[in-house]
Amino acid sequence: MIKKLRRKFAIINMSLVAVILCVVLGMFCFTRIHAFRAESEIAMRHSVHNTGKALSEEDLPHLFERFYRTDKSRARTDGGYGLGLAIAQTIAKNHRGKITVVSAKNLGTSFTVTFPVSKEKESA
């Protein structure tokens, strides 16, 4: 019985590792990742950029609000529920990170997530 349970957990663990690897490798393949140093803090910056239709100036301040959708009709024929960016921002904040967005006509939209990696100890 114990051997069966061990095998079952091993299979579950291998499946989880495979899923995590797919997500992480996908992230590395489709995003720009930069490590940088600022104000004695080392951080990791992940950027996603598209060259599609830019977001309007009036939408930008509201993108991270729960249930906010750029579709003013609020029709459910297209798009999501307006929760994804709010959840992403909450997760980032819980890990001392932040998400920023920049959007410009003819240039597209960039979302950047920045997470602090560590703080250097002050020298005495």
N, C-alpha and C positions, 0 to 999 in steps of 0.2 A: 504494500500500500504506500509506504513512504517513497519507494523508488518511482512509483507511478506519479506521485505528487511532484517529486523533484523533476521528472521529465516534463510534466505539464508546465511547471514554472519556468523551466529552461526554455521551452518553446515560446511561452508568453514573453519572456525577457528578450529572446531573439527577435520576436515580432516587434516589440517596442523599440528595440535598438534600430531595426530596419526602418521603421516609420520615422524615428528621430533623425536618422541619417538622411533620409529622403528630404525631410523638411530643411535640415541644415544645409545640405548640399545644394538644394534648390535656392535657398537664400543666398548662398555664396555665388551661385552661377548668375543670378538675375539682379543682384544689387551691387552697388559700389560700397566697399567697406574701407574705412580709413581709421587708422589709429592716430591720435594726436595728443599733444601735451599742451595744457593751458593752465596758467595760475597754479603751478605745482600739482596739478591733477592730471592723471592719465585716464583717458576715456576712449571708448570705441564708438565710432559713428557709422551707422548703416543708412544708406540713401537708396531710395527707389525713385526713378525718374521716368516719366512718359512724355511723349511728344504730341499727345492728343490735344483735345479741346481743353483750353485753360478754364480754371474755376473763376467765377466772378468775384470781384472785390467784396461784394456784399455777403457772399457765402463764406469767405475765408474765416472770419471771426467765430462762426457758428459750427464749423465742421466737427468739432470734438464734443458738441452737445449731444446728449442722448436723444435718440429718435429724430435727429435733424437729417433731412434729406434735401438735396439741391433741387429735386423735382418739386416745384411749388404746388402742384396739384395733389401731391401725396398719394398718387395712384400707385397701386401695387402691381402694375403690369410690368414694371422694370425695376431693377435695383434691389437693395436690401431693406433692412428695417431701420437703418440709421443708428446701429449700436456698435458696429465694428471699430470705428475710430475712438469712440468714447471708452470702450473696453481696452483698446490698445494704449490709450493715454493713461488710464488708471493703472495698468500693469507697469508701464514705464515709470510713472511717479512712485509706485510702490518699490521700485528698484533704484530710486534716486536718479532716474533718467528723465528725458523730455523728448517730445515729438514736435517738430516744426514743419510747416508747409510753406512753400513758395510757388506761386503760379503766375505765369505771364503769357499774354497772348502771343501766339506764334512760337513760343518756346516750350510750352507744356507745364507740367506740374512736378514738383519734387517734394517728397516726404522724407524727412531725416529723423532718425531715432538715435539719440546719444545716451550712452550708459557710462557712468564713471567706472573705471576698472579698479583703481586704488588711489589713495592719497599718499604722497610722500610724507614721511615724518620730518617735522621741522628740525633743522640742525641746531644744536645748542651752542 
